[in-house]
Amino acid sequence: MEIAYRPESEALREEIRAFCRDEVPEEFKRAVRHEGEIEGEDSRRWLRMLYEKGGWSAPGWSRELGGPGWTYEQQYVFERELALNDAPRVPLFGAGMIGPAIIEFGSRALQEQFLPAILKGEILWCQGYSEPNSGSDLASLQTSAVRDGDHYVLNGTKMWTSDGHHADWMFGLFRTDNSGKKQHGITVLLVDMRTPGIELRPILTFDGGHETNQTFFDDVRVPVGNRLGEEHLGWTVAKYILGLERFGTAEVSRSQSSLARLKRIARDQPSSGGRLVDDEDFADAITEVELELRALELTEQRFLFGPGGPDAMGAEASMLKIRGTEVQQRITELTAEALGYYSQPFVPEQLAEGYNEEPVGPTPAGYAARSYFNMRKTSIYSGSNEIQKNIIAKAVLGL
Ligand SMILES: Cc1cc2nc3c(=O)[nH]c(=O)nc-3n(C[C@H](O)[C@H](O)[C@H](O)COP(=O)(O)OP(=O)(O)OC[C@H]3O[C@@H](n4cnc5c(N)ncnc54)[C@H](O)[C@@H]3O)c2cc1C
């Protein structure tokens, strides 16, 4: 099954390809080709560029809100072409997660304060959900928000705050009442990260990178006006936002690009007097993952463009998340295997593209072990794969 795009989507596809070819900065593309991400000021610059193309910074938003007003098919084409042409992702926390929640649950004042700024890429966000003892069992969270006049006073700690060190604002879940069911008594607050009493401590991930943090709150005062939705009833808002997060996790197009890079490496790498790609076992492994990816692509398209479209997705999103992350991890495993010694992080920077010495070993290769280690995270975050299996067991198998 191949998707035949409507003419307006085809036209958009050409426009995005030209944008990627002519306008996306080379250093951004290099980061993506090394299976990396841009961050901080580069993210702001990227969002600004997308905004200026006609609201592309918020691909799911309507024209009235300043977005491009794209159909689901056009949004799919947009994500896909960015991935296939080595452009960075659109940061999800802003226009993809908290933006829609502010549209759905926010007061007029919050909408006026945040929506234009999100659209223009003026604000970077982080997500304050998980805590040291509340991850999969998120509703057990205990970081408290106690009402004091026109403010809430926050105390406690959030764990794994991705990009917290670059973020201007956090959308977080806080405990305002402990008397009932654990899902009751949670409140969503928007927290200015410059507020006194907030401290971030870096958590270095397996690959040695600084991507995530532990956030501490010590008598942090947040205006009541920064509450999103009703007091104590934030679980509904939290679930709405989580639903948006689970949406794009299959990452089919990004995996297709990574697979193409793996194939190039296998063609270049020597093995037993020939090329690695001619090694029967290795070729089989590549074929297997390619078939998995193709099946995933068709399954995703069936869910997205079938009856009801993406809005009808429930446990289907969990299926895509599980298989998508398994494929991503497998490709990085094979890439590290293909490069062997040269994929290791102790092989110095000279393997990076752009270094002014003669390369040692295949170039560019130094990213491969980092990416292999980094990708372990994908089956843990956005709801671990075990939790997704629980969802499928309940919703599909009725267990
Ligand atoms: C790199 C990274 C970035 C992250 N970024 C953020 C962020 O920006 N903001 C944020 O709020 N959180 C973030 N997280 C947190 C992430 O959402 C949690 O790690 C995840 O929800 C799992 O929670 P946990 O780490 O507490 O593990 P636990 O919930 O303690 O789980 C431990 C293990 O037990 C399994 N398990 C747990 N419960 C069950 C069950 N009922 N049935 C079967 N198996 C089960 C899990 O699958 C896992 O394998 C990030 C995590 C990582 C690794």
The ligand as an SDF file (V2000), in Angstrom:
LIG
                    3D

 53 58  0  0  0  0  0  0  0  0999 V2000
   15.8960   10.3640   29.0830 C   0  0  0  0  0  0  0  0  0  0  0  0
   14.6180   10.5710   29.8280 C   0  0  0  0  0  0  0  0  0  0  0  0
   13.9550   11.7690   29.7150 C   0  0  0  0  0  0  0  0  0  0  0  0
   12.7790   11.9860   30.4380 C   0  0  0  0  0  0  0  0  0  0  0  0
   12.1770   13.2280   30.3560 N   0  0  0  0  0  0  0  0  0  0  0  0
   11.1400   13.5040   31.1780 C   0  0  0  0  0  0  0  0  0  0  0  0
   10.6020   14.8280   31.2420 C   0  0  0  0  0  0  0  0  0  0  0  0
   11.0400   15.7370   30.5330 O   0  0  0  0  0  0  0  0  0  0  0  0
    9.6270   15.0860   32.1250 N   0  0  0  0  0  0  0  0  0  0  0  0
    9.1050   14.1190   32.9260 C   0  0  0  0  0  0  0  0  0  0  0  0
    8.2020   14.4230   33.7050 O   0  0  0  0  0  0  0  0  0  0  0  0
    9.5790   12.8390   32.8900 N   0  0  0  0  0  0  0  0  0  0  0  0
   10.5870   12.5190   32.0320 C   0  0  0  0  0  0  0  0  0  0  0  0
   11.1060   11.2420   32.0030 N   0  0  0  0  0  0  0  0  0  0  0  0
   10.5800   10.2680   32.9410 C   0  0  0  0  0  0  0  0  0  0  0  0
    9.8610    9.1070   32.3270 C   0  0  0  0  0  0  0  0  0  0  0  0
    8.5720    9.4740   31.9520 O   0  0  0  0  0  0  0  0  0  0  0  0
    9.8890    8.0000   33.3870 C   0  0  0  0  0  0  0  0  0  0  0  0
   11.2290    7.5570   33.4960 O   0  0  0  0  0  0  0  0  0  0  0  0
    9.0010    6.8340   33.0240 C   0  0  0  0  0  0  0  0  0  0  0  0
    7.6610    7.2230   33.1660 O   0  0  0  0  0  0  0  0  0  0  0  0
    9.2720    5.6040   33.9110 C   0  0  0  0  0  0  0  0  0  0  0  0
    9.2090    5.9440   35.2540 O   0  0  0  0  0  0  0  0  0  0  0  0
   10.3850    5.5770   36.2610 P   0  0  0  0  0  0  0  0  0  0  0  0
   11.6780    6.0210   35.6640 O   0  0  0  0  0  0  0  0  0  0  0  0
   10.0210    6.1300   37.5960 O   0  0  0  0  0  0  0  0  0  0  0  0
   10.4110    3.9900   36.3150 O   0  0  0  0  0  0  0  0  0  0  0  0
    9.3970    3.0470   37.1130 P   0  0  0  0  0  0  0  0  0  0  0  0
    7.9990    3.5370   36.9330 O   0  0  0  0  0  0  0  0  0  0  0  0
    9.8940    2.8970   38.5010 O   0  0  0  0  0  0  0  0  0  0  0  0
    9.5620    1.6950   36.3260 O   0  0  0  0  0  0  0  0  0  0  0  0
   10.6930    0.8410   36.5040 C   0  0  0  0  0  0  0  0  0  0  0  0
   10.4960   -0.3860   35.5980 C   0  0  0  0  0  0  0  0  0  0  0  0
    9.3350   -1.0990   36.0100 O   0  0  0  0  0  0  0  0  0  0  0  0
    8.4160   -1.2320   34.9300 C   0  0  0  0  0  0  0  0  0  0  0  0
    7.0420   -1.0820   35.4390 N   0  0  0  0  0  0  0  0  0  0  0  0
    6.5810   -0.0950   36.2380 C   0  0  0  0  0  0  0  0  0  0  0  0
    5.2730   -0.2780   36.4850 N   0  0  0  0  0  0  0  0  0  0  0  0
    4.8860   -1.3860   35.8180 C   0  0  0  0  0  0  0  0  0  0  0  0
    3.6650   -2.0790   35.6530 C   0  0  0  0  0  0  0  0  0  0  0  0
    2.5410   -1.6380   36.2380 N   0  0  0  0  0  0  0  0  0  0  0  0
    3.6380   -3.1830   34.8660 N   0  0  0  0  0  0  0  0  0  0  0  0
    4.7620   -3.6340   34.2540 C   0  0  0  0  0  0  0  0  0  0  0  0
    5.9780   -3.0180   34.3720 N   0  0  0  0  0  0  0  0  0  0  0  0
    6.0310   -1.9150   35.1330 C   0  0  0  0  0  0  0  0  0  0  0  0
    8.7630   -0.0980   33.9750 C   0  0  0  0  0  0  0  0  0  0  0  0
    8.3710   -0.3860   32.6550 O   0  0  0  0  0  0  0  0  0  0  0  0
   10.2650   -0.0170   34.1240 C   0  0  0  0  0  0  0  0  0  0  0  0
   10.8760   -0.9860   33.3120 O   0  0  0  0  0  0  0  0  0  0  0  0
   12.2460   10.9750   31.2490 C   0  0  0  0  0  0  0  0  0  0  0  0
   12.9110    9.7390   31.3390 C   0  0  0  0  0  0  0  0  0  0  0  0
   14.0800    9.5380   30.6340 C   0  0  0  0  0  0  0  0  0  0  0  0
   14.7680    8.2120   30.7740 C   0  0  0  0  0  0  0  0  0  0  0  0
  1  2  1  0
  2  3  1  0
  2 52  2  0
  3  4  2  0
  4  5  1  0
  4 50  1  0
  5  6  2  0
  6  7  1  0
  6 13  1  0
  7  8  2  0
  7  9  1  0
  9 10  1  0
 10 11  2  0
 10 12  1  0
 12 13  2  0
 13 14  1  0
 14 15  1  0
 14 50  1  0
 15 16  1  0
 16 17  1  0
 16 18  1  0
 18 19  1  0
 18 20  1  0
 20 21  1  0
 20 22  1  0
 22 23  1  0
 23 24  1  0
 24 25  2  0
 24 26  1  0
 24 27  1  0
 27 28  1  0
 28 29  2  0
 28 30  1  0
 28 31  1  0
 31 32  1  0
 32 33  1  0
 33 34  1  0
 33 48  1  0
 34 35  1  0
 35 36  1  0
 35 46  1  0
 36 37  1  0
 36 45  1  0
 37 38  2  0
 38 39  1  0
 39 40  1  0
 39 45  2  0
 40 41  1  0
 40 42  2  0
 42 43  1  0
 43 44  2  0
 44 45  1  0
 46 47  1  0
 46 48  1  0
 48 49  1  0
 50 51  2  0
 51 52  1  0
 52 53  1  0
M  END
$$$$
